[in-house]
Amino acid sequence: MKVQVVVVGGGIGGLTAGALLSHEGYNVTILEASREWGGCAGKFQRGKALFPVGATLGMGLEEGGIHQRIFNTLGKKCESLLLNEVMEIHFPTHHITLYRDRKRHVHEIKKTFQEQATQIEFFYREVYHIAAEIRKLMTSLPVLPPKTTKEWLRLVKSLQPSSVQLMPYFNRTMIDLLKKHSLENSPIKHFLDGQLIDSMQVMTDECSSLLGCLALDIYHEGAFYVNGGLYKFAELLKESAESKGARTILGRKVSSIRKEKNLWQVVDHRGNEYTAEHIVCNAPIQQLSQLLSESDWSILKRSFKGKNEKDVWGTMTLYMLLDESKLPESMALFQQVCTSSEGNMTEGDHIFLSLSHGNDRLRAPEGYRTMTASTHTLLSKWDTKEKYDEYKVELQSKMLRSIENIIPGFQQSIVDVYPGAPKAWERFTNRPNGVVGGFPQSLDNSLFKSLSHRTPLKNFWLCGDSVFPGAGTIGVSVSGYHVFHSITGRSLGY
Ligand SMILES: Cc1cc2nc3c(=O)[nH]c(=O)nc-3n(C[C@H](O)[C@H](O)[C@H](O)COP(=O)(O)OP(=O)(O)OC[C@H]3O[C@@H](n4cnc5c(N)ncnc54)[C@H](O)[C@@H]3O)c2cc1C
């Protein structure tokens, strides 16, 4: 008899675990609440346009990258375009191109912040050196925090003599690193804040230095445009799981997960029941108190101690169909807009823009492009109906004005605009109150203080953006893989 596994949630984390387990011969059922696969990296159609829900910039597709290793293992290939110019970052008085090539990137930054050119050179040398050391450690995909002897052994085995160089950085933040190079008051801090808020959900003042260095370095390993969008990851994983016999069911919101004797009983919103030896929970951890029995939740929540939900961000996203003829001829596919040269990085003062490729006929028909624009927002700004309605209008027009500043004529090109405020995120991706992005990667939430995929409940596993190593399709794939590895004992090839 094959071992039965129920995966709750068909985001990239759940689908990764589900596809790998099916590939290994497990009897897998994947239940997804919405009508689309991929969750925050999914898609939706409005009229003639197809929009990515959230994730658009693909990483981990390079040789040795996590998605590439997983697709290789599953015998799948994801078509993608490697970007030599990863993104354009706009400030009120200047703009910076983020180049894939590290040397060119540092040259660009030094050119922009000429007065600190020497410090910047040394700062980036250190950043890239730390990142290279971490990457060596990560090849075997160790788990943090280690909870079992095997996990400790794997962590120790992944260490190399040179890993000792990382020790001094464990309790440091990115601002400590900037201070070391006398850059804490330099305008480069603002540029780095913008990079880190998108990938680490936190700025230099609080961001773990180890993860911050990795985040700054990762674009140089390879950033990719995927035709259609990153929902292609979800599609490939789902196809692979199905080809190995998995049941993949959309429109099944799990409402309860209970242990009965030695098996888990799962019930969906329609009252259908599923029995499994293992549960892989990809639903946001903010749902667990509702899904589990009181006694299981009281055991589990102890391991969440210190994880403050209030720290988690929401997002306001605008989905737009644009008339290409009214846009400038050449535009970067990925851009960041910072409305000031210092200060805030949320609430429309920092916006991430993703434009569909001119040849991407999956996202928009000939003559049109789609754009998604997202900004971080505090959920407390949306907590009453009056505040919500008012702020939605205010933030939308602020975002559109800021985009117009960097793309003159932009507002004229808008054919349709659909706002995605926190409640829309809750409705379509089942993120309670619209929480997205997992825990900010501060010293309190990262590395040894992360949430493990392993829980105190036997055969109840977690994967997704609140679990080590965190958010982004790369992060959630790693947690999906960790679940697979813990259940099967099998490792991933290269
Ligand atoms: C605006 C935005 C932009 C982003 N941009 C990028 C980017 O460019 N590149 C990148 O790599 N990452 C990006 N990310 C991050 C990335 O999208 C996420 O980290 C990742 O997709 C999260 O995956 P997940 O598996 O943890 O969860 P989710 O994507 O949330 O998936 C969980 C799934 O579980 C389902 N579910 C929930 N509850 C239940 C239930 N009770 N029963 C059944 N199903 C349930 C949900 O419907 C959902 O489909 C972005 C995120 C946002 C918000």
The ligand as a Gaussian input file, in Angstrom:
#p B3LYP/6-31G(d) Opt

LIG

0 1
 C        2.796000      41.301000      -4.678000
 C        3.780000      40.148000      -4.595000
 C        4.820000      40.083000      -5.522000
 C        5.727000      39.024000      -5.461000
 N        6.734000      38.957000      -6.383000
 C        7.564000      37.899000      -6.386000
 C        8.511000      37.730000      -7.424000
 O        8.592000      38.568000      -8.351000
 N        9.314000      36.616000      -7.409000
 C        9.204000      35.682000      -6.425000
 O        9.943000      34.675000      -6.444000
 N        8.306000      35.805000      -5.430000
 C        7.480000      36.881000      -5.394000
 N        6.528000      36.987000      -4.423000
 C        6.485000      35.983000      -3.341000
 C        5.858000      34.675000      -3.786000
 O        4.737000      34.911000      -4.608000
 C        5.396000      33.905000      -2.554000
 O        6.415000      33.876000      -1.582000
 C        5.038000      32.464000      -2.868000
 O        4.311000      32.366000      -4.082000
 C        4.211000      31.934000      -1.702000
 O        3.955000      30.583000      -1.913000
 P        3.312000      29.670000      -0.782000
 O        3.340000      28.299000      -1.304000
 O        3.954000      29.941000       0.523000
 O        1.840000      30.206000      -0.524000
 P        0.627000      30.690000      -1.417000
 O        1.079000      31.184000      -2.711000
 O       -0.181000      31.579000      -0.545000
 O       -0.199000      29.354000      -1.674000
 C       -0.990000      28.758000      -0.712000
 C       -2.182000      28.158000      -1.413000
 O       -2.979000      27.503000      -0.453000
 C       -4.327000      27.730000      -0.759000
 N       -5.084000      27.571000       0.489000
 C       -5.082000      28.402000       1.554000
 N       -5.878000      27.924000       2.502000
 C       -6.373000      26.768000       2.039000
 C       -7.263000      25.810000       2.589000
 N       -7.785000      25.956000       3.802000
 N       -7.583000      24.734000       1.841000
 C       -7.046000      24.562000       0.598000
 N       -6.214000      25.450000       0.035000
 C       -5.875000      26.543000       0.763000
 C       -4.375000      29.124000      -1.309000
 O       -5.531000      29.341000      -2.086000
 C       -3.076000      29.182000      -2.097000
 O       -3.259000      28.815000      -3.436000
 C        5.605000      38.031000      -4.459000
 C        4.559000      38.098000      -3.533000
 C        3.649000      39.141000      -3.600000
 C        2.545000      39.195000      -2.591000

